[in-house]
Amino acid sequence: MAKFAVWLSGLLEFEEAERVLNQVGHIPLSDSSIWRRTQKWGESLKAVEAAQRATATALPGRGALIRGEERQQPEMGVAMDGAKVYVRGEEWKDLKVGCVFDIEALPTRDEHTGELVDMAHAVRNTYVAHLGGPEVLGELVWAEARRRQWTQARDTIVLGDGAPWIWNLAHDHFFDSRQGVDWYHATEHLAHAGHLLKGEGTPAAQRWFKAQKTPLFEGHADRIADQLLKAAQQHPPAADGLRREAGYFQEYAHRMQYQELREDGFPIGSGMVESGCKRFRKRFTGAGMRWSRPCIERLLPIRAAIMSRRFDQAWQAAYKSPPN
């Protein structure tokens, strides 16, 4: 009964979980009773998560193959992103989310030609989350990657947007992996540059954007940056914005080798973690939801285990663990 109550609390609001237990399972358990069990077992799941994190971070050869291992797994990847949740007394706080995934080539319809081609996709996604700074999130992602035999993968990649904390964690935990800035995030910056240069919403801005997408995809972000810097000298009203966008493409040019990544069998978008952020938000940012920090921190590993389709495994680990 406790297991079902905790599982439902990770999916639904406590009042809805009460109705499901009563109407479907004929279990007369109040929402406050569900809440108390969630607090107890959520704390146990947190303890298991902390133990796994400590073990993973203590292992030698972080991010690299260690002695006795062979690279036998398919390509793998990690992606990181952030969302906002409301914490009572603290207002909107950062929820850092990490996703670990395998990579498989699947038939996909090409948006330009309409033909079906094999394209890399993230599959078997698993998730971790932390309410706070990036350091703990990095350890959680690394522990999950090690659990999934990351060091045996033939090749690996880290995907994210332009947030510096993502690339700092990639350096700390995944230093020998490929790196890629999310393609859609890069094109948003490209579109903004076009608006600055040609006028927001104008046909000229749209034409410029379409003309520059191909060089960006082909790995010429540095050329786009040079073009924007020159344009900044000729358009004083938009100069500051153009220089900011040029700086973005200069800084991340080495992570914008999209054609090369795609040809090597890697995804170029971080939709897998963006989807994960939305699914965390679905549980934690409903209408009127205001969480205490202890409550949301106990629910996070429950929600993550459900999203990762391994709640049963997580429950067994918590159930067999010694009491705190």
C-alpha positions in Angstrom: 0.0 0.0 0.0 2.8 2.4 0.9 4.5 1.7 -2.5 1.4 2.5 -4.4 0.7 5.6 -2.4 4.3 6.9 -3.0 4.2 6.0 -6.7 0.9 7.9 -7.2 2.2 10.9 -5.3 5.0 11.2 -7.9 2.3 11.3 -10.6 -0.6 13.2 -9.2 -1.5 15.8 -6.5 -2.1 14.2 -3.2 -5.9 14.7 -3.4 -6.0 13.0 -6.8 -3.9 10.2 -5.5 -6.4 9.7 -2.7 -9.3 9.5 -5.2 -7.4 6.9 -7.3 -6.6 4.7 -4.3 -10.2 4.8 -3.1 -12.0 4.4 -6.5 -9.6 2.1 -8.3 -7.9 0.2 -5.5 -10.6 0.5 -2.9 -8.0 1.6 -0.4 -9.3 4.2 2.0 -6.2 6.3 2.4 -6.4 10.0 3.0 -4.3 12.6 1.2 -2.6 13.4 4.5 -1.7 9.8 5.0 -0.3 9.6 1.5 1.7 12.8 2.2 3.2 11.2 5.3 4.3 8.1 3.5 5.7 10.2 0.7 7.8 12.1 3.2 9.1 9.0 4.8 10.0 7.0 1.7 11.1 10.1 -0.2 13.7 10.6 2.5 14.8 7.0 2.1 15.1 7.5 -1.7 17.1 10.6 -1.1 19.5 8.6 1.1 19.9 6.0 -1.6 20.6 8.7 -4.2 23.2 10.3 -1.9 24.9 7.0 -1.4 25.0 6.3 -5.1 26.4 9.8 -5.7 29.1 9.4 -3.1 30.2 6.0 -4.6 30.3 7.3 -8.1 32.3 10.4 -7.3 34.8 8.3 -5.4 35.6 6.1 -8.4 38.8 6.7 -10.3 39.0 7.7 -13.9 35.9 9.9 -13.9 34.6 10.5 -17.4 37.1 8.1 -18.9 37.6 4.3 -19.3 39.1 2.7 -16.2 41.1 -0.5 -16.0 39.3 -3.7 -16.7 36.5 -2.1 -18.7 35.9 -2.4 -22.5 33.9 -0.1 -24.7 31.0 -2.4 -25.7 27.9 -0.2 -25.3 26.3 1.9 -28.0 26.9 5.7 -28.1 25.5 7.5 -25.1 24.8 11.1 -24.1 23.9 13.4 -21.3 21.9 16.6 -21.5 21.3 19.2 -18.8 18.9 22.1 -18.4 17.0 24.1 -15.8 13.4 25.0 -14.8 11.8 27.1 -12.1 9.6 25.8 -9.2 8.0 27.8 -6.4 9.4 27.2 -2.9 7.6 28.8 0.0 9.7 31.6 1.6 12.1 31.5 -1.3 9.9 32.2 -4.3 10.9 30.8 -7.7 14.0 28.7 -7.5 16.2 26.8 -10.0 15.5 23.1 -10.5 18.5 21.6 -12.4 17.6 18.6 -14.5 19.9 16.0 -16.1 19.1 13.3 -18.6 21.2 10.2 -19.5 20.3 8.4 -22.7 21.4 5.9 -25.3 21.7 6.9 -28.9 20.1 5.0 -31.8 19.6 5.7 -35.5 15.9 5.7 -36.3 14.0 6.4 -39.5 13.1 10.1 -39.5 11.4 12.2 -42.1 13.9 14.9 -43.4 12.3 18.3 -43.0 13.7 19.6 -46.3 13.3 16.6 -48.7 10.5 14.8 -47.0 12.4 11.5 -47.3 12.9 8.9 -44.6 16.5 8.9 -43.4 18.2 7.3 -40.5 18.9 10.0 -37.8 20.2 9.8 -34.3 17.7 9.9 -31.5 17.9 9.7 -27.7 16.3 6.5 -26.4 15.9 4.9 -22.9 16.1 8.3 -21.2 16.6 8.4 -17.4 16.5 11.6 -15.3 17.9 13.2 -12.2 17.1 16.5 -10.6 18.3 18.8 -7.9 16.8 21.9 -6.3 19.8 24.2 -6.0 23.3 24.8 -7.5 24.9 22.8 -10.3 27.5 21.0 -8.3 25.2 18.3 -6.8 23.4 18.0 -10.2 26.7 17.2 -11.8 27.4 14.4 -9.3 23.9 13.0 -9.7 24.2 13.0 -13.5 27.6 11.3 -13.2 26.3 8.7 -10.8 23.4 7.9 -13.2 25.8 7.7 -16.1 28.1 5.3 -14.3 25.1 3.2 -13.3 24.2 2.9 -17.0 27.8 1.9 -17.9 28.8 5.2 -19.4 32.5 4.3 -19.5 31.8 1.3 -21.7 30.1 3.4 -24.4 31.8 3.6 -27.8 31.5 7.4 -27.8 29.6 10.0 -25.8 28.2 13.5 -26.0 27.1 16.3 -23.7 24.2 18.5 -25.0 22.9 21.7 -23.5 22.0 25.3 -24.2 24.4 28.3 -23.7 24.3 28.2 -19.8 27.9 28.2 -18.6 27.2 25.9 -15.6 26.4 23.1 -18.1 29.8 23.3 -19.7 31.6 23.6 -16.4 29.9 20.3 -15.3 30.9 18.8 -18.7 34.5 19.7 -18.0 34.4 18.3 -14.5 32.6 15.0 -15.1 32.6 14.3 -18.9 35.8 15.8 -20.1 36.5 13.3 -22.8 33.0 13.5 -24.4 31.9 15.4 -27.5 30.0 18.6 -26.7 27.1 20.2 -28.6 25.0 23.4 -28.1 21.3 22.6 -28.8 20.6 23.4 -32.5 17.3 25.0 -31.7 18.9 27.3 -29.1 21.5 28.3 -31.6 19.0 29.1 -34.2 17.0 31.3 -31.8 20.2 33.4 -31.3 20.6 33.5 -35.1 17.0 34.7 -35.5 17.5 37.4 -32.9 20.6 38.5 -34.7 18.6 38.8 -37.9 16.0 40.9 -36.2 18.7 43.3 -34.9 20.3 43.5 -38.3 17.3 43.7 -40.6 14.4 44.7 -38.4 12.2 42.5 -36.2 9.5 40.6 -38.2 10.7 41.9 -41.6 11.0 39.7 -44.7 14.7 40.8 -44.9 15.3 39.4 -41.5 13.7 36.1 -42.4 15.7 35.9 -45.6 18.9 36.6 -43.7 18.0 34.0 -41.1 17.4 31.3 -43.8 20.6 32.2 -45.6 22.7 31.8 -42.4 21.1 28.5 -41.2 23.1 26.5 -43.7 26.6 28.0 -42.7 25.6 27.5 -39.0 24.7 23.8 -39.6 27.9 23.3 -41.6 30.0 24.5 -38.6 30.8 28.1 -39.6 29.6 29.9 -36.5 32.9 31.8 -36.4 32.1 33.3 -39.8 28.6 34.4 -38.6 30.3 36.0 -35.6 32.7 38.0 -37.9 29.8 39.1 -40.0 27.9 40.4 -37.0 30.9 42.2 -35.6 31.3 44.0 -38.9 27.6 44.8 -39.0 27.9 46.3 -35.5 30.2 48.9 -36.8 27.7 49.9 -39.5 24.5 49.8 -37.3 25.2 51.9 -34.1 21.7 51.6 -32.7 21.9 47.8 -32.7 25.7 47.5 -32.1 25.5 46.3 -28.5 23.0 43.5 -29.4 25.0 42.5 -32.4 28.2 42.3 -30.5 26.5 40.1 -27.8 25.2 37.7 -30.4 28.7 37.7 -32.1 30.2 36.8 -28.8 27.8 33.9 -28.3 28.7 32.4 -31.7 32.4 33.0 -31.1 32.4 31.4 -27.6 30.4 28.3 -28.7 31.7 27.8 -32.2 33.5 24.6 -31.3 30.3 23.2 -29.9 28.3 24.0 -33.1 29.7 21.5 -35.5 26.2 20.2 -36.3 26.9 18.6 -39.7 29.8 16.7 -38.3 27.9 15.5 -35.2 25.0 14.4 -37.3 27.2 12.5 -39.7 28.9 10.8 -36.8 25.6 9.6 -35.5 24.8 12.0 -32.7 21.6 14.1 -32.0 22.1 17.8 -32.2 19.1 18.9 -30.1 18.6 18.7 -26.3 14.8 18.1 -26.5 15.2 15.0 -24.3 16.1 17.1 -21.3 13.7 20.0 -22.2 10.9 17.4 -22.2 12.2 16.2 -18.8 12.0 19.8 -17.4 8.4 20.0 -18.6 7.5 16.8 -16.9 9.0 17.9 -13.6 7.2 21.2 -13.9 3.9 19.3 -14.6 4.1 17.8 -11.2 5.5 20.8 -9.3 4.1 23.9 -10.9 0.3 23.3 -11.1 -2.2 26.0 -10.3 -1.6 27.3 -6.8 1.2 24.9 -6.0 3.5 26.2 -3.3 6.1 23.7 -1.9 8.2 23.6 1.2 11.8 22.8 0.4 11.8 19.5 2.4 8.7 18.3 0.7 9.8 19.0 -2.9 13.2 17.6 -2.2 11.7 14.3 -1.0 9.4 14.1 -4.0 12.1 14.8 -6.6 13.7 11.3 -6.5 10.3 9.8 -6.7 9.3 11.8 -9.7 12.7 11.1 -11.3 12.4 7.3 -10.8 8.9 7.3 -12.3 10.0 9.3 -15.3 13.0 7.0 -15.7 10.7 3.9 -15.6 12.6 2.4 -12.8 10.4 3.2 -9.8 10.3 -0.5 -8.8 14.1 -0.7 -8.7 14.4 2.5 -6.7 11.7 1.3 -4.3 13.6 -1.9 -3.6 16.8 -0.1 -3.0 15.1 2.2 -0.5 13.1 -0.6 1.1 16.2 -2.7 1.7 18.3 0.2 2.9 19.0 0.4 6.7 16.9 3.0 8.5 18.3 6.6 8.7 
